[in-house]
Amino acid sequence: MLSDKEDLFIKYDLKEHRMVWTKKLSEFAQEGVTFDSEGTIYFADDQGRVLKYRMDDL
C-alpha cells in the first residue's frame, strides 16, 4: 500500500489484518505501485511519471 499523505510504502498482511512494515519515501504524489519478477518496484505519481526502484534502494 501507499500513503500519499505520509509518504509511506506499507506492506500489509491481509490474513492477519495488520501492517508488517513501513518505509518512508521521498516526498512525491504517489498514486500506484507495482512490482516485476526481478524485484523492481514501480511507483506512479500524479504527474504521470513512473519512478523505478530496487527494494534495497528504499
N, C-alpha and C positions, 0 to 999 in steps of 0.2 A: 504494500500500500504506500501511498504518498500523502504527505500533509503539506499542501502549498502554504498554508498559514504559518506552520512551524518549520518549514524546510527540512522535513524528515523523510527518510526512507525507512519503512517499517516492515518487518517480517512478522506475519500474524499466523498463528496456528488455528485453523478453522475447527478442528476437532476439540481442542482444549479451550477455545474461545478466549485466547489471550495473546498479547504481544510477546514474541520470542526475543527480539532485539530491535533497536533503532540505530540509525546512523544519521548524523547531521549532514545535510547537503549544503553546498554553496547556495546563496540566495538567487533563485530564479523561479519563474511562474510555472511549476510543474503541472502537467495535465495527464500524463500517462507514462507507464513503464512496461517494458517487455524485455525478454531475455532470448539469447540464442543458445545453440547447443555447445558453443565453445566458451561459455562463461562471460560473454559480453552483455552488459546492461545498457539499454537504450531508454533515455528519458525524452519525452516530447514536452514542449513548453507552449505557452500561449501565443508566442510569435511564429509558430510553425517550425521551429528548429527541432532537430533531433540531436541530443547530446549522448555521446558514446563513452562508456567507462568500463573498466575491469573492476570486479569486486574488490580486489586488492588495492585499487587506487582510491577507493572511497574513504 
